[in-house]
Amino acid sequence: MVSKLFRIDCGYQNYDWGKIGSSSSVAQFAASSNPSTEIDESKPYAELWMGTHPNVPSTIVDDAALQGQVLRLVVEQHPEYVGSSLIDKFGGKVQLPFLFKVLSIQKALSIQAHPDIPLAKVLHANDPKHYPDDNHKPEMAIAVTEFEGFCGFKPLDQLSKTLATVPELNEIIGGDLVQEFTKNVVPDAEEGSQQDTANRKLLQKVFGKLMNSPDSVIEAQAKKMVERAQNDPAVFDQLDSRLAKLIVRLNEQFPNDIGLFCGCLLLNHVELNPGEAMYLGAKDPHAYISGNIIECMAASDNVVRAGFTPKFKDVENLVNMLTYSYAPIERQKMPLLPFSRSQGDAKTSVLYDPPIAEFAVLQTIFDTNGGKQHFDAFNGPSIVIATKGNGTIAIEGSTEPQVFKQGYVYFIAPGTSVELVGNAGEEFTTYRAFAE
């Protein structure tokens, strides 16, 4: 192994939903990391990719032996940067099992879901153009600023009330199916029970009817619903005081789109404060609406889209693949867990640990008092980014700490103990993705 700690420069994506110019955290971080990056104030900067996915490679800086090399290729040449146990665990691939990102969201992303591993293999084999990976894509979003999004279907009692309250949705689904749904669902069914299975089949039936409705029907009813939201918001206030304004706002971005129904009316509208997180499992529908987030996912770029997008929508696979879980918002949020292998002066050092093997994320925050935080060695690779403030990072015992400022990203090899130091007088925040 050449180096156990080195800085990487990470590529970015200019998707049209990103924040514009230097208002984007992605642009700010990219320019901080690489002084040659000139921010175009007319372009959206949407995603910063940190890892070994080939679509947007990370390159190594500030290391004499590895300067300018692509991280993906270096990892392939040095499997010890991943570790034999992880390589065996994830099918022999000598790459990081996760992809770490920063997202800056000005405009809603497409409503989407991601396949599990068996379905991903089938979709990739049958349609590699639209499904470029044979891997699943569970993901976790951590709010850096105030954030809003959609996550999972609403609880069944809320869905029943929505179907009965919004005339345009009722018209699309049809009175008979609305009645069948509202009469037969059991909102408090035990998960995994026969009643729960029947609930999910009914929800699938409603969602399938919506998604397979003709475009002309969707557009006509969406136009009516938007007018109702503008002129008679009290109808929507019965469901959620935020709903009428949300419909009007998203219609400005995607006029008369099916997402106004499948997103605004059927999915949970989630708002996260900085530091809060939500986990998005395979086959669960979701979308991001606004804010800056840290995102971590399995190393895949597979997306099955439903709405708020001009891109390819695979309705048949989408309707057939979803889990149709209907948990309340509180169950979508991730707990913040203590982490015993982090000790020192940091105000906060907490773990977000989703129920999958590919990744976890550690948040560490120093207040204005600064100080030092020690991290025991991890049994796998990790990538850490500073999202606020300035400090240093060093391998334990090193006399040459490296500058760690907002937008800088470091790779940490397995088995490496490190220390973070926060400068006095300013807050210093880092997020570290890792696999073990």
Backbone hydrogen bonds in HBPLUS format (Angstrom, degrees):
<---DONOR---> <-ACCEPTOR-->    atom                        ^
c    i                          cat <-CA-CA->   ^        H-A-AA   ^      H-
h    n   atom  resd res      DA  || num        DHA   H-A  angle D-A-AA Bond
n    s   type  num  typ     dist DA aas  dist angle  dist       angle   num
A0413-ALA N   A0004-LYS O   2.83 MM 409  4.86 171.6  1.84 149.1 150.2     1
A0006-PHE N   A0411-PHE O   3.19 MM 405  5.54 157.8  2.24 147.8 154.5     2
A0411-PHE N   A0006-PHE O   2.79 MM 405  5.54 169.2  1.80 171.2 170.6     3
A0061-VAL N   A0007-ARG O   2.92 MM  54  5.51 177.1  1.92 146.8 147.4     4
A0008-ILE N   A0409-VAL O   2.87 MM 401  5.63 162.8  1.90 143.4 148.2     5
A0009-ASP N   A0059-THR O   2.66 MM  50  5.23 158.3  1.70 155.2 162.6     6
A0059-THR N   A0009-ASP O   2.87 MM  50  5.23 162.4  1.90 154.8 157.2     7
A0049-TRP N   A0011-GLY O   2.94 MM  38  5.75 163.2  1.97 158.2 163.8     8
A0013-GLN N   A0047-GLU O   2.77 MM  34  5.07 144.1  1.89 143.7 153.0     9
A0046-ALA N   A0013-GLN O   2.88 MM  33  5.67 155.3  1.94 158.7 166.7    10
A0047-GLU N   A0013-GLN O   3.37 MM  34  5.07 160.2  2.41 129.7 134.7    11
A0018-GLY N   A0015-TYR O   3.11 MM   3  5.78 168.1  2.13 123.6 126.4    12
A0106-GLN N   A0017-TRP O   2.88 MM  89  5.65 161.9  1.91 159.1 164.1    13
A0107-LYS N   A0017-TRP O   3.09 MM  90  4.52 157.3  2.14 136.1 134.6    14
A0019-LYS N   A0104-SER O   3.21 MM  85  5.63 132.8  2.45 118.8 123.3    15
A0045-TYR N   A0019-LYS O   2.79 MM  26  5.63 165.1  1.81 158.8 157.5    16
A0023-SER N   A0020-ILE O   3.16 MM   3  5.83 151.0  2.25 141.9 142.6    17
A0021-GLY N   A0043-LYS O   2.80 MM  22  5.65 170.9  1.81 168.6 166.1    18
A0024-SER N   A0021-GLY O   3.12 MM   3  5.98 168.3  2.14 123.4 127.0    19
A0028-GLN N   A0024-SER O   3.01 MM   4  6.32 164.7  2.04 151.6 156.0    20
A0029-PHE N   A0025-SER O   2.82 MM   4  5.96 167.3  1.83 155.7 158.5    21
A0030-ALA N   A0026-VAL O   2.94 MM   4  6.07 161.7  1.98 149.1 154.5    22
A0031-ALA N   A0027-ALA O   2.97 MM   4  6.10 162.6  2.00 152.6 156.8    23
A0032-SER N   A0028-GLN O   2.96 MM   4  6.12 148.7  2.06 144.0 153.1    24
A0033-SER N   A0029-PHE O   2.92 MM   4  6.09 158.6  1.97 149.8 155.2    25
A0034-ASN N   A0030-ALA O   3.00 MM   4  6.10 155.2  2.06 144.4 151.1    26
A0037-THR N   A0034-ASN O   2.88 MM   3  5.64 168.8  1.90 129.5 133.0    27
A0043-LYS N   A0040-ASP O   3.04 MM   3  5.58 168.9  2.05 122.1 125.7    28
A0104-SER N   A0046-ALA O   2.96 MM  58  5.12 154.5  2.02 139.4 146.2    29
A0048-LEU N   A0102-VAL O   2.88 MM  54  5.03 152.3  1.96 145.7 153.2    30
A0102-VAL N   A0048-LEU O   3.06 MM  54  5.03 141.5  2.22 131.2 141.5    31
A0050-MET N   A0100-PHE O   2.71 MM  50  4.97 160.1  1.74 168.9 164.0    32
A0100-PHE N   A0050-MET O   3.11 MM  50  4.97 163.0  2.14 154.7 151.7    33
A0071-LEU N   A0058-SER O   2.77 MM  13  5.60 167.6  1.78 150.9 155.3    34
A0060-ILE N   A0069-GLN O   2.87 MM   9  5.53 155.5  1.93 155.6 163.4    35
A0068-GLY N   A0060-ILE O   2.70 MM   8  5.23 158.8  1.74 158.7 154.6    36
A0066-LEU N   A0063-ASP O   3.15 MM   3  5.40 126.1  2.46 102.5 116.3    37
A0067-GLN N   A0063-ASP O   2.77 MM   4  5.17 127.9  2.04 163.9 163.8    38
A0069-GLN N   A0066-LEU O   2.99 MM   3  5.67 164.6  2.01 149.0 150.5    39
A0073-LEU N   A0070-VAL O   3.07 MM   3  5.49 119.0  2.46 107.8 121.3    40
A0074-VAL N   A0070-VAL O   3.05 MM   4  6.34 160.9  2.08 157.0 163.1    41
A0075-VAL N   A0071-LEU O   2.88 MM   4  6.07 162.8  1.91 158.8 162.6    42
A0076-GLU N   A0072-ARG O   3.11 MM   4  6.37 152.9  2.19 140.7 148.0    43
A0077-GLN N   A0073-LEU O   3.00 MM   4  6.28 148.1  2.11 144.7 153.1    44
A0078-HIS N   A0074-VAL O   2.88 MM   4  6.05 129.7  2.14 140.6 155.1    45
A0078-HIS N   A0075-VAL O   3.15 MM   3  4.92 130.6  2.41  90.4 104.0    46
A0081-TYR N   A0078-HIS O   2.86 MM   3  5.87 172.9  1.87 134.0 136.5    47
A0082-VAL N   A0079-PRO O   2.94 MM   3  5.54 161.3  1.98 116.3 122.4    48
A0083-GLY N   A0079-PRO O   2.92 MM   4  6.14 172.2  1.92 158.8 158.8    49
A0087-ILE N   A0083-GLY O   3.04 MM   4  6.28 162.4  2.07 156.3 162.0    50
A0088-ASP N   A0084-SER O   2.95 MM   4  6.11 163.1  1.98 149.3 153.2    51
A0089-LYS N   A0085-SER O   2.95 MM   4  6.05 151.7  2.03 138.9 147.7    52
A0090-PHE N   A0086-LEU O   3.02 MM   4  6.17 147.8  2.13 150.8 156.3    53
A0092-GLY N   A0087-ILE O   2.71 MM   5  4.80 143.8  1.84 162.8 156.3    54
A0299-ALA N   A0097-PRO O   3.21 MM 202  5.63 148.0  2.32 125.7 124.1    55
A0099-LEU N   A0297-MET O   2.79 MM 198  5.38 154.7  1.85 151.2 156.9    56
A0297-MET N   A0099-LEU O   3.04 MM 198  5.38 148.9  2.14 144.1 153.7    57
A0101-LYS N   A0295-GLU O   2.72 MM 194  5.00 155.4  1.78 164.4 162.8    58
A0295-GLU N   A0101-LYS O   2.92 MM 194  5.00 171.4  1.93 135.3 137.8    59
A0103-LEU N   A0293-ILE O   2.92 MM 190  5.28 164.3  1.94 150.6 155.0    60
A0293-ILE N   A0103-LEU O   2.94 MM 190  5.28 156.8  1.99 146.1 153.7    61
A0105-ILE N   A0291-GLY O   2.82 MM 186  5.18 170.9  1.82 155.3 157.6    62
A0291-GLY N   A0105-ILE O   3.15 MM 186  5.18 147.5  2.26 144.5 136.7    63
A0109-LEU N   A0288-TYR O   2.86 MM 179  5.46 164.3  1.89 162.8 168.1    64
A0111-ILE N   A0307-GLY O   2.86 MM 196  5.07 152.2  1.93 130.6 139.8    65
A0306-ALA N   A0111-ILE O   2.62 MM 195  5.19 156.2  1.68 160.0 155.0    66
A0112-GLN N   A0286-HIS O   2.89 MM 174  5.59 166.2  1.91 160.5 163.5    67
A0286-HIS N   A0112-GLN O   2.87 MM 174  5.59 145.3  1.99 151.8 163.2    68
A0113-ALA N   A0304-VAL O   2.91 MM 191  5.35 144.6  2.03 144.6 156.1    69
A0304-VAL N   A0113-ALA O   2.90 MM 191  5.35 159.5  1.95 170.4 171.3    70
A0283-LYS N   A0114-HIS O   2.74 MM 169  5.33 152.7  1.82 153.6 162.5    71
A0120-ALA N   A0116-ASP O   2.82 MM   4  5.91 156.5  1.87 156.2 164.3    72
A0121-LYS N   A0117-ILE O   3.05 MM   4  6.25 156.6  2.10 156.3 160.4    73
A0122-VAL N   A0118-PRO O   3.30 MM   4  6.61 154.6  2.37 142.3 148.5    74
A0123-LEU N   A0119-LEU O   2.84 MM   4  6.08 171.9  1.85 163.5 164.9    75
A0124-HIS N   A0120-ALA O   2.89 MM   4  5.91 161.9  1.92 147.7 153.2    76
A0125-ALA N   A0121-LYS O   3.07 MM   4  6.13 156.3  2.12 139.0 145.5    77
A0126-ASN N   A0122-VAL O   2.96 MM   4  6.14 156.1  2.02 151.4 158.0    78
A0127-ASP N   A0123-LEU O   2.76 MM   4  5.65 150.9  1.84 149.7 157.1    79
A0131-TYR N   A0127-ASP O   2.93 MM   4  5.98 146.4  2.05 151.7 161.8    80
A0298-ALA N   A0138-PRO O   3.15 MM 160  5.95 147.6  2.26 158.8 168.1    81
A0139-GLU N   A0280-LEU O   3.04 MM 141  5.25 167.5  2.05 144.0 147.7    82
A0280-LEU N   A0139-GLU O   2.75 MM 141  5.25 169.9  1.76 173.0 169.6    83
A0140-MET N   A0296-CYS O   2.79 MM 156  5.37 150.5  1.88 156.9 166.3    84
A0296-CYS N   A0140-MET O   2.99 MM 156  5.37 154.8  2.05 147.7 155.8    85
A0141-ALA N   A0278-MET O   2.97 MM 137  5.52 163.4  2.00 162.2 165.5    86
A0278-MET N   A0141-ALA O   2.96 MM 137  5.52 150.3  2.05 150.4 159.7    87
A0142-ILE N   A0294-ILE O   2.75 MM 152  5.03 165.3  1.77 157.6 161.9    88
A0294-ILE N   A0142-ILE O   2.81 MM 152  5.03 160.6  1.85 151.0 156.5    89
A0143-ALA N   A0276-GLU O   2.88 MM 133  5.69 167.5  1.90 178.2 175.5    90
A0275-GLY N   A0143-ALA O   2.75 MM 132  5.38 168.1  1.77 148.6 148.9    91
A0144-VAL N   A0292-ASN O   2.88 MM 148  5.43 166.3  1.90 143.5 144.7    92
A0145-THR N   A0292-ASN O   3.28 MM 147  5.39 155.6  2.34 142.7 139.7    93
A0147-PHE N   A0272-LEU O   3.02 MM 125  5.13 163.8  2.05 153.3 155.7    94
A0272-LEU N   A0147-PHE O   2.82 MM 125  5.13 160.8  1.86 142.8 149.5    95
A0148-GLU N   A0290-SER O   3.07 MM 142  5.51 156.7  2.13 148.7 150.5    96
A0289-ILE N   A0148-GLU O   2.89 MM 141  5.48 159.9  1.93 143.1 143.0    97
A0290-SER N   A0148-GLU O   3.27 MM 142  5.51 157.5  2.33 141.3 141.5    98
A0149-GLY N   A0270-VAL O   2.86 MM 121  5.23 152.3  1.94 148.5 155.7    99
A0270-VAL N   A0149-GLY O   2.74 MM 121  5.23 154.9  1.81 153.3 159.3   100
A0150-PHE N   A0287-ALA O   2.69 MM 137  4.92 161.6  1.73 144.0 150.1   101
A0287-ALA N   A0150-PHE O   3.03 MM 137  4.92 154.9  2.09 128.0 125.9   102
A0151-CYS N   A0268-ASN O   3.04 MM 117  5.34 146.7  2.16 137.0 146.7   103
A0152-GLY N   A0285-PRO O   2.87 MM 133  5.33 171.0  1.87 167.1 166.2   104
A0268-ASN N   A0152-GLY O   2.85 MM 116  5.88 160.9  1.89 165.5 169.4   105
A0154-LYS N   A0266-LEU O   2.97 MM 112  6.02 161.8  2.01 151.7 150.1   106
A0158-GLN N   A0155-PRO O   3.09 MM   3  5.50 122.5  2.43 107.4 121.0   107
A0159-LEU N   A0155-PRO O   3.07 MM   4  6.41 152.0  2.15 148.7 157.5   108
A0160-SER N   A0156-LEU O   2.88 MM   4  6.09 158.7  1.93 151.2 156.3   109
A0161-LYS N   A0157-ASP O   3.13 MM   4  6.31 160.1  2.17 141.8 146.8   110
A0162-THR N   A0158-GLN O   2.92 MM   4  6.12 150.7  2.01 143.3 151.9   111
A0163-LEU N   A0159-LEU O   2.91 MM   4  6.14 163.4  1.93 154.0 157.4   112
A0164-ALA N   A0160-SER O   3.11 MM   4  6.33 148.0  2.22 143.0 151.6   113
A0165-THR N   A0161-LYS O   2.91 MM   4  5.94 133.7  2.13 140.8 153.3   114
A0165-THR N   A0162-THR O   3.18 MM   3  5.05 128.7  2.45  92.5 106.1   115
A0166-VAL N   A0162-THR O   3.07 MM   4  5.95 171.3  2.08 157.5 156.8   116
A0170-ASN N   A0166-VAL O   3.07 MM   4  6.29 165.2  2.09 158.0 162.8   117
A0171-GLU N   A0167-PRO O   2.85 MM   4  6.05 148.6  1.95 146.3 154.7   118
A0172-ILE N   A0168-GLU O   3.16 MM   4  6.41 153.6  2.23 141.7 147.7   119
A0173-ILE N   A0169-LEU O   2.99 MM   4  6.22 172.3  1.99 160.5 161.7   120
A0174-GLY N   A0170-ASN O   2.84 MM   4  5.73 151.2  1.92 142.3 151.2   121
A0178-VAL N   A0174-GLY O   3.00 MM   4  6.20 162.7  2.03 158.9 164.6   122
A0179-GLN N   A0175-GLY O   2.93 MM   4  6.04 160.1  1.97 146.4 151.7   123
A0180-GLU N   A0176-ASP O   2.90 MM   4  6.14 155.4  1.96 143.8 151.3   124
A0181-PHE N   A0177-LEU O   2.89 MM   4  6.06 159.6  1.93 149.6 154.3   125
A0182-THR N   A0178-VAL O   2.95 MM   4  6.14 179.8  1.95 158.1 158.1   126
A0183-LYS N   A0179-GLN O   2.98 MM   4  5.91 153.0  2.06 146.8 153.4   127
A0184-ASN N   A0180-GLU O   3.22 MM   4  6.05 143.8  2.36 137.6 145.6   128
A0185-VAL N   A0181-PHE O   3.06 MM   4  5.88 153.9  2.13 160.9 161.1   129
A0189-ALA N   A0186-VAL O   3.09 MM   3  5.50 152.2  2.17 129.4 126.5   130
A0193-SER N   A0190-GLU O   3.00 MM   3  5.54 160.8  2.03 140.4 141.6   131
A0197-THR N   A0193-SER O   2.98 MM   4  6.33 158.0  2.03 149.2 154.9   132
A0198-ALA N   A0194-GLN O   2.92 MM   4  6.18 158.1  1.97 147.9 153.8   133
A0199-ASN N   A0195-GLN O   2.84 MM   4  6.09 151.6  1.92 145.9 154.3   134
A0200-ARG N   A0196-ASP O   3.02 MM   4  6.30 159.7  2.06 151.7 155.8   135
A0201-LYS N   A0197-THR O   3.09 MM   4  6.37 151.0  2.18 145.6 153.5   136
A0202-LEU N   A0198-ALA O   3.05 MM   4  6.31 154.3  2.12 148.4 154.8   137
A0203-LEU N   A0199-ASN O   2.92 MM   4  6.23 157.0  1.98 150.6 157.5   138
A0204-GLN N   A0200-ARG O   2.85 MM   4  6.03 156.7  1.91 145.1 151.7   139
A0205-LYS N   A0201-LYS O   2.99 MM   4  6.18 147.4  2.10 138.5 147.3   140
A0206-VAL N   A0202-LEU O   3.06 MM   4  6.40 155.6  2.12 149.1 154.3   141
A0207-PHE N   A0203-LEU O   2.90 MM   4  6.13 173.4  1.91 158.0 159.9   142
A0208-GLY N   A0204-GLN O   2.76 MM   4  5.77 159.3  1.80 146.7 153.4   143
A0209-LYS N   A0205-LYS O   3.03 MM   4  6.17 152.0  2.11 139.9 147.0   144
A0210-LEU N   A0206-VAL O   3.08 MM   4  6.40 160.0  2.12 151.0 156.0   145
A0211-MET N   A0207-PHE O   2.88 MM   4  6.12 174.6  1.89 159.5 160.3   146
A0212-ASN N   A0208-GLY O   3.01 MM   4  5.98 141.6  2.16 143.7 152.2   147
A0213-SER N   A0210-LEU O   3.17 MM   3  5.38 165.7  2.19 110.7 114.4   148
A0217-VAL N   A0214-PRO O   3.05 MM   3  5.36 124.4  2.38 104.3 117.5   149
A0218-ILE N   A0214-PRO O   3.10 MM   4  6.48 164.9  2.13 157.3 161.1   150
A0219-GLU N   A0215-ASP O   2.89 MM   4  6.06 170.4  1.90 158.1 160.4   151
A0220-ALA N   A0216-SER O   3.11 MM   4  6.15 159.5  2.16 139.7 145.4   152
A0221-GLN N   A0217-VAL O   2.99 MM   4  6.14 167.9  2.01 155.0 158.3   153
A0222-ALA N   A0218-ILE O   2.81 MM   4  5.84 151.8  1.88 148.8 157.7   154
A0223-LYS N   A0219-GLU O   3.03 MM   4  6.12 157.9  2.08 143.6 148.8   155
A0224-LYS N   A0220-ALA O   3.26 MM   4  6.53 155.7  2.32 141.2 147.0   156
A0225-MET N   A0221-GLN O   2.89 MM   4  6.11 158.0  1.94 147.2 153.6   157
A0226-VAL N   A0222-ALA O   2.88 MM   4  6.08 159.9  1.92 155.2 159.6   158
A0227-GLU N   A0223-LYS O   3.15 MM   4  6.34 160.9  2.19 144.4 149.4   159
A0228-ARG N   A0224-LYS O   2.94 MM   4  6.24 149.9  2.03 145.1 154.0   160
A0229-ALA N   A0225-MET O   2.84 MM   4  6.15 154.2  1.91 148.0 155.3   161
A0230-GLN N   A0226-VAL O   2.96 MM   4  6.24 144.9  2.09 146.3 155.7   162
A0231-ASN N   A0227-GLU O   2.91 MM   4  6.02 158.4  1.96 148.5 154.3   163
A0232-ASP N   A0228-ARG O   2.64 MM   4  5.10 152.8  1.71 143.5 149.5   164
A0235-VAL N   A0232-ASP O   3.21 MM   3  6.23 161.3  2.25 129.4 131.4   165
A0236-PHE N   A0233-PRO O   2.95 MM   3  5.43 124.8  2.26 110.6 123.2   166
A0237-ASP N   A0233-PRO O   2.95 MM   4  6.24 144.6  2.08 147.5 158.5   167
A0239-LEU N   A0236-PHE O   2.88 MM   3  5.40 148.4  1.98 112.3 121.7   168
A0240-ASP N   A0236-PHE O   2.98 MM   4  6.30 165.4  2.00 156.7 160.6   169
A0243-LEU N   A0240-ASP O   3.00 MM   3  5.34 158.5  2.05 115.5 122.1   170
A0246-LEU N   A0242-ARG O   3.07 MM   4  6.17 151.1  2.16 149.5 158.6   171
A0247-ILE N   A0243-LEU O   2.91 MM   4  6.18 160.7  1.95 159.2 163.0   172
A0248-VAL N   A0244-ALA O   3.09 MM   4  6.37 166.5  2.11 152.6 155.8   173
A0249-ARG N   A0245-LYS O   2.87 MM   4  6.00 161.6  1.90 148.1 153.8   174
A0250-LEU N   A0246-LEU O   2.91 MM   4  6.07 170.2  1.92 155.9 158.1   175
A0251-ASN N   A0247-ILE O   2.94 MM   4  5.97 143.5  2.07 142.9 153.2   176
A0252-GLU N   A0248-VAL O   3.21 MM   4  6.47 140.0  2.38 141.2 149.9   177
A0252-GLU N   A0249-ARG O   3.23 MM   3  5.36 131.2  2.48  96.4 108.4   178
A0253-GLN N   A0250-LEU O   3.14 MM   3  5.11 129.3  2.41  93.1 106.1   179
A0254-PHE N   A0250-LEU O   2.87 MM   4  6.10 157.9  1.92 150.4 156.9   180
A0260-LEU N   A0257-ASP O   3.09 MM   3  5.83 161.4  2.13 118.5 123.0   181
A0261-PHE N   A0258-ILE O   2.96 MM   3  5.54 147.0  2.07 113.6 122.5   182
A0262-CYS N   A0258-ILE O   3.03 MM   4  6.39 164.0  2.05 159.5 159.1   183
A0263-GLY N   A0259-GLY O   2.80 MM   4  4.99 144.2  1.93 124.4 134.4   184
A0265-LEU N   A0261-PHE O   3.23 MM   4  5.13 139.6  2.40 116.9 128.2   185
A0267-LEU N   A0263-GLY O   3.20 MM   4  5.20 154.3  2.27 130.8 137.0   186
A0276-GLU N   A0273-ASN O   2.91 MM   3  5.58 165.8  1.93 146.7 150.2   187
A0334-MET N   A0277-ALA O   2.78 MM  57  5.30 161.5  1.82 131.7 135.3   188
A0279-TYR N   A0332-GLN O   3.31 MM  53  6.31 149.5  2.41 169.8 176.9   189
A0323-THR N   A0283-LYS O   3.02 MM  40  5.72 153.3  2.09 149.4 147.9   190
A0300-SER N   A0298-ALA O   2.72 MM   2  5.77 116.1  2.13 120.2 103.6   191
A0318-LEU N   A0314-ASP O   2.96 MM   4  6.07 159.5  2.00 153.9 160.6   192
A0319-VAL N   A0315-VAL O   2.91 MM   4  6.03 176.1  1.91 159.4 159.3   193
A0320-ASN N   A0316-GLU O   3.16 MM   4  6.27 156.0  2.22 145.7 152.6   194
A0321-MET N   A0317-ASN O   2.91 MM   4  5.85 139.4  2.08 147.5 156.9   195
A0331-ARG N   A0328-PRO O   3.07 MM   3  5.75 139.3  2.24 116.1 125.5   196
A0332-GLN N   A0329-ILE O   2.81 MM   3  5.18 153.0  1.88 113.5 122.8   197
A0337-LEU N   A0351-LEU O   2.95 MM  14  4.88 176.4  1.95 146.9 146.0   198
A0351-LEU N   A0337-LEU O   2.78 MM  14  4.88 166.3  1.80 143.3 148.2   199
A0342-SER N   A0339-PHE O   3.26 MM   3  5.96 151.3  2.35 123.3 124.1   200
A0376-ASP N   A0341-ARG O   2.94 MM  35  5.23 157.5  1.99 147.7 154.9   201
A0343-GLN N   A0374-HIS O   2.91 MM  31  5.27 161.7  1.94 152.0 157.9   202
A0374-HIS N   A0343-GLN O   2.69 MM  31  5.27 166.0  1.71 168.8 163.6   203
A0345-ASP N   A0372-LYS O   2.84 MM  27  5.46 169.7  1.85 147.8 150.0   204
A0347-LYS N   A0365-ILE O   2.78 MM  18  5.68 122.8  2.11 142.4 159.7   205
A0348-THR N   A0365-ILE O   3.13 MM  17  5.02 158.7  2.18 141.9 145.0   206
A0365-ILE N   A0348-THR O   2.77 MM  17  5.02 159.9  1.81 144.1 148.8   207
A0350-VAL N   A0363-GLN O   2.87 MM  13  5.37 137.1  2.06 148.2 158.2   208
A0363-GLN N   A0350-VAL O   2.86 MM  13  5.37 161.6  1.90 164.5 166.5   209
A0352-TYR N   A0361-VAL O   2.80 MM   9  5.22 167.2  1.81 165.7 169.3   210
A0361-VAL N   A0352-TYR O   3.05 MM   9  5.22 166.5  2.07 149.7 154.0   211
A0356-ILE N   A0354-PRO O   2.84 MM   2  5.63 140.6  1.99  96.9  90.6   212
A0360-ALA N   A0434-PHE O   2.96 MM  74  5.64 133.0  2.19 151.4 164.7   213
A0434-PHE N   A0360-ALA O   2.99 MM  74  5.64 156.2  2.05 157.5 161.7   214
A0362-LEU N   A0432-ARG O   2.81 MM  70  5.01 156.7  1.86 137.7 144.9   215
A0432-ARG N   A0362-LEU O   2.85 MM  70  5.01 154.2  1.92 140.0 148.7   216
A0364-THR N   A0430-THR O   2.99 MM  66  5.32 165.9  2.01 149.2 151.6   217
A0430-THR N   A0364-THR O   2.89 MM  66  5.32 160.0  1.93 154.9 161.5   218
A0366-PHE N   A0428-PHE O   2.79 MM  62  5.04 164.5  1.81 150.0 155.5   219
A0428-PHE N   A0366-PHE O   3.08 MM  62  5.04 156.4  2.14 134.7 139.5   220
A0370-GLY N   A0367-ASP O   3.02 MM   3  5.89 170.5  2.03 127.5 130.6   221
A0425-GLY N   A0368-THR O   2.64 MM  57  4.55 174.4  1.64 142.2 141.2   222
A0371-GLY N   A0422-GLY O   3.13 MM  51  5.33 134.9  2.34 147.8 136.8   223
A0422-GLY N   A0371-GLY O   2.83 MM  51  5.33 154.0  1.90 152.2 160.4   224
A0373-GLN N   A0420-LEU O   2.82 MM  47  5.19 158.1  1.87 153.8 158.3   225
A0420-LEU N   A0373-GLN O   2.89 MM  47  5.19 160.3  1.93 152.8 157.2   226
A0375-PHE N   A0418-VAL O   2.89 MM  43  5.40 156.9  1.94 172.0 169.4   227
A0418-VAL N   A0375-PHE O   3.18 MM  43  5.40 144.8  2.31 142.6 150.8   228
A0415-GLY N   A0378-PHE O   2.81 MM  37  5.46 172.4  1.81 172.5 172.7   229
A0435-ALA N   A0381-PRO O   3.34 MM  54  6.19 152.0  2.43 165.7 173.5   230
A0382-SER N   A0412-ILE O   3.07 MM  30  5.23 148.0  2.18 151.5 156.6   231
A0412-ILE N   A0382-SER O   2.89 MM  30  5.23 169.8  1.90 152.6 152.5   232
A0383-ILE N   A0433-ALA O   2.92 MM  50  5.39 151.3  2.00 149.8 159.2   233
A0433-ALA N   A0383-ILE O   2.84 MM  50  5.39 148.8  1.94 167.8 163.3   234
A0384-VAL N   A0410-TYR O   2.94 MM  26  5.36 159.6  1.98 151.1 157.9   235
A0410-TYR N   A0384-VAL O   2.89 MM  26  5.36 160.9  1.92 154.5 160.5   236
A0385-ILE N   A0431-TYR O   2.91 MM  46  5.49 156.7  1.97 152.9 157.5   237
A0431-TYR N   A0385-ILE O   2.93 MM  46  5.49 152.0  2.01 152.9 162.0   238
A0386-ALA N   A0408-TYR O   3.18 MM  22  5.88 157.0  2.24 160.7 167.1   239
A0407-GLY N   A0386-ALA O   2.80 MM  21  5.64 171.5  1.80 158.3 155.4   240
A0387-THR N   A0429-THR O   2.94 MM  42  5.70 148.1  2.05 141.7 152.0   241
A0429-THR N   A0388-LYS O   2.93 MM  41  5.05 157.0  1.99 134.8 139.4   242
A0406-GLN N   A0389-GLY O   3.00 MM  17  5.59 125.8  2.31 160.7 176.2   243
A0423-ASN N   A0390-ASN O   3.41 MM  33  6.32 172.5  2.42 148.7 147.2   244
A0391-GLY N   A0404-PHE O   2.77 MM  13  5.04 136.7  1.96 132.9 146.7   245
A0404-PHE N   A0391-GLY O   2.84 MM  13  5.04 156.2  1.90 139.7 132.0   246
A0392-THR N   A0421-VAL O   2.92 MM  29  5.16 146.0  2.04 138.9 148.4   247
A0421-VAL N   A0392-THR O   3.00 MM  29  5.16 156.1  2.06 142.6 143.7   248
A0393-ILE N   A0402-GLN O   2.90 MM   9  5.31 149.5  1.99 144.4 154.5   249
A0402-GLN N   A0393-ILE O   2.77 MM   9  5.31 174.3  1.77 158.7 156.7   250
A0394-ALA N   A0419-GLU O   3.05 MM  25  5.41 142.9  2.20 145.3 155.5   251
A0419-GLU N   A0394-ALA O   2.81 MM  25  5.41 152.9  1.88 157.4 165.8   252
A0398-SER N   A0395-ILE O   2.87 MM   3  5.48 161.2  1.91 147.1 147.9   253
A0396-GLU N   A0417-SER O   2.86 MM  21  5.49 171.0  1.87 135.0 135.2   254
A0408-TYR N   A0405-LYS O   2.85 MM   3  5.59 164.7  1.88 152.4 154.4   255
